[in-house]
Amino acid sequence: MKVQILGSAAGGGFPQWNCNCDNCTGVRNGTLNAKPRTQSSIAVSSNGTDWVLFNASPDIRAQLADFSPMQPGRAKRDTGIGAIVLMDSQIDHTTGLLMLREGCPLDVWCTDMVYQDLTTGFPIFNMLEHWNGGLNRHRIRVDEAVNRFTIECAPGLEFTAVPLISSAPPYSPHRNDPHPGDNIGMLIRDTVTGKSLFYAPGLGKIESHLPQMMAESDCLLVDGTLWREDEMIHAGVGDKLGVHMGHLPQSGENGMIAFLDTLDKPRKVLIHINNTNPILIEDSPERATLAEHGIEVSHDGMSIEL
């Protein structure tokens, strides 16, 4: 299984276009040892030619241009994207579908709640019907003990959807009425090698069904949004705590580092990193702390093979 990090930042990217926090100012001015990042998305393949795209960020066009296998050039019009999986219906994970309209029809896998959001509050499915039939929706179930499925363009890969506690986007008709399927994690298993990846860019709580699945995975690609619970307040750019944003911070007694320390088997990699997070600075004390705990920070263009 080949995994490509197309984008590793949280919503808004890094630097965020309207942000003058210390991180964004420093990376713009070249005074920080940090790499710019686009909004989070990954691609997974069993053969290196046909790819399953996880989330379609607003930066998708630049991300595809930076990863040559996404343009295999087998015909006058071609793409390496064989299918798209949506982990939620957030703006920074779905707007890129509009940029892919020339490639319609596209096969898109999502839960019922995500489909509801994307046909009502943000009706991308309806809009794209006018481009060669638009998006062919395939249902991801979250109402069974094991929500396992396969995707034709990825032979040898097995996908298991895992519901995660989260809130729907602000535009959603059920914003204040959470449902299973608003946000999911995904266990991806290579049936040939037996290796597995657990992917969860939005992880607000380590729920009871997660520790064993994560412990048995070979690689974790999980939420790295915030370093501290009050980071937005501390950086002077917002008033929300991590818990209100649906993200588990790295630091603290019950933070991501403390949980990942309990796992021995998997490679541990953070993704979906907010522009305020000090782990973006490669020589920061916070980055050194992650290294001491064997935790990596993903970056755009990073490749993982399992």
N, C-alpha and C positions, 0 to 999 in steps of 0.2 A: 504494500500500500504506500502510495506517494501522497504526501500532504504538502501543499504550498500555501504559505501565509501571503495572501494578496494585500491585506491591510491589517494593521495591528492596533490602531488607535480606537478610542471610544468616539461617540458622536461629536462631530465638529473637527476631528482630526487633530494633528499636532504639527505646527502651531494652529490653533483655532483662529479662523479668519478675523474675528472681532475681539480677541483676547490679548490683554497686555499683562497677564500674570508673569511672574518671574521666569517660569519655564518658557512660555511662548516668546517673550521678549528676548530671552537669552539665545534661543535657537535661531530666531530671525537675525540677530546681530552676530551670530557666530561666537558668542562668548561662553556658551555651554557646550560640554562634550555630550551632545545628544543628536539623534537622527530624527528628521521629520518623518511623520507617519500618516498614512491614509486611514480611512474609517474601516472597521474590522470586517474581514471576509476571508474565507479560506476555500481552497479547492482540493478535492480528493480524487484519486484515480487508482485503478488497479493495473492499468497498462501504460500510463504515461501519455496517452493520446486522447482518451475520452475522459472528461472531468465532470464531477458533480460539484457545482458551485453552492457553497453554503452562505446564504445571505447575499444580497445585491446592493452594495453601498452606493451612495451618490458618486463615489470616486471610481466606479467600476471601469469606465473607459480607460483611464490612466493605468489602472491595475492590470487590465488585460494586455495593454500595450507593453507593459514591463515584464510580461511572462510569455515568452514566445510560443510555448506549446498551446496557448489558447488561440493561436492563429496558425493551424496546421497547413492551410493552403492547398487542400485536396481538391478544391473546386473553385469556380469563380466567386462564389459566396460560401464562406465556411467559418466554423468556429469549433473550438475544442469543448465548448460547454454542451454536455449531453443532457443535463438535468439541473434543476435549481431546487434547493431545500431551504425553506425559510424557518428560522428558529423562533421568530416572533414577528410582530407586525410594526416594529418601531421604524420611524422615518429613516434612520441611518442604516437600516438593514433591508429596506424594500424599495427606496426611491430609484435605485439603479435599474430596476425592471423597466422603467420608462426609457432609459438609455439603451436598452437592448431591443427596442421595438422592431428594428429592421430585421431581427432574427426570428421573429414570430412565425409560426407557432412555437412556443417553448413549453416544455414539461416542467411544472412547478409542484413540488410537494409541500403541503402545509397542513396544520391542524384545522379543525372546524372553527375555532375561535379566531385564528389568524385570517382564515378565508372570510369570515363574517366582517372583520374589520376592513379587509381590503376589497369588499364589495359594498360597504356602507360609508363609514367615516372617511376613508381614503380609498375610493373605488378604482384602484389600479386595474383589477381584473375587468371591470366594465369598460374602462377607457381603452384598454389595449385590444378589445374585441375588434376594433376597426383596423387592426394591422394583421392581416392574414389569419384571422380567427383568434388572435391573442394568445392567452395562456391556457394550456391544458392542465387543469387542476387534478392532482392525485392526493387522496386523503391520508394524512398521518393520524393514526388512532392513538389516543391516550387514555382510553377507558378500559383497557385490559391489563392484566398483570404483566404480560410481555407484549410490547407493541413493536414487533419485528417486521421488517419488510425488505425487499430487494429493489434495485433499480437496474433496468435493462442495460444501460450504458456502462455499468460498473460490475461486470461479472466477477464473482469471487468475493464481493464485499456484501456484508450483511449489516443492516442498519436497525438500531433499536432506539425508539424515542422514549425519553424520560421526562415526565412533567415536572416542572419546577415552579415553586411559589414565586409569583411576580404580579405586577400590575400591568394592565393593558395600556397602550399609549394614550396621551391626553386627548386625542381626537376620537378615541373609541367610544361607541355607544355604551359600553359597559366598563368604562374607566374605573368606576368606584365599586364594581361588582366583579371581583376576580373569579376566573374559571380555570380549571385544568386545561392546558393547551395554550394559554396566553404566552407562555415561554417554555421552551423545552431544552433539554440537553440531548446529546446524541452519542450513543456508543456505536462505534464503527469497527467491525471485526473483519479481518482478512481470513477467509475460510481456508486459504491455501497455507499461509504461514502460521495462522492461529493468533497473530498479533492484533492488538486492539488499541483504539484511540477513544478517549472520552472527551467530547467537545462541549463546553458550556460557557459561552462568552458573557452570559448574564446569570450569575449565581449569587443569590442573596442570602441563602441559608443552606447549611449542610443538613438536609432532611434525612430521615431515617433510612430511606431506600437507597441513598447514595454511597455511604462509606464502603460497603462491600464491592459494589460495581467499580468504584474508583480505585480501590486497593488492588483489584485483579486486572486492571488495565495496564498496558505497557507504556502508554503515554497519556498525560493529562494536558489539555489545552483549555485553561479555565480563566475565569474572570479575574482580571488584574486592574480593574477600573481605578480604585482608590487605595492609597496607602493608609489613611486614617479615616475614621468614621466622620469627623467633622471637617474633612479636607476642603470642601467648597467654601465653608465659612472661614477657615484658616487662611485660604488663599485670597479671600476677599472678592470672590466672584459669584457667590450664591449663598442660599440660606438652608439648603437641604442636607440632611444627614444621609449617609450611605444606606441605612435601612429604608429610608423613604424613596431611594432611587432603585432599590432592588439589587444592590451590590454589596458583597461582603468584603470589607477592607482587608488588606494584608496584615496589618499590625494589630496588636491587642490580644488579650487573653484568649478570646474566642475567634480570632481572625483566621485568615486563609493560611498564613504561615504555620500557626499552631496546629491546624488540621493536617496540612500536608506533611508535617513532621511525623505524623502517626503512620504514614504510608512508606513502605520500603521498596516495593517493586517498580512503580511507574517513574518514568521521566516526567518532570514537572515544569510546565511552561505556562507563563501568564500571557493573556491576550486581552484586547479591549481596554487599553490603558488610557485613562483620562489625561488631558493636557496639563492638569495640575499636579500629577503624581510625580514625586521626586525620583522614582525608579527609572524614569526616562533619562535621567542624567547618569551617564555610564560610570562616572567616578564619584557618585554620591554615596554617603554612608548607608542609605537605604538600599542601594543596589548591592553594596558589599554585604549587607545583612542577608539579602536573598541568596547571594552566592554561598555564604556560610551554611545556608540551609539547603543547598543543592537545588535552588529554584532558578530557572532561566526566564528571561524577558524576551518575548518574541519581537521581531521587527519585520517590516515589509521585505519580501523577497526571501525570507527564511524557508528552507526546505527541510522536511522531516521524512524519513523513510522507515517503515515498519514491516 
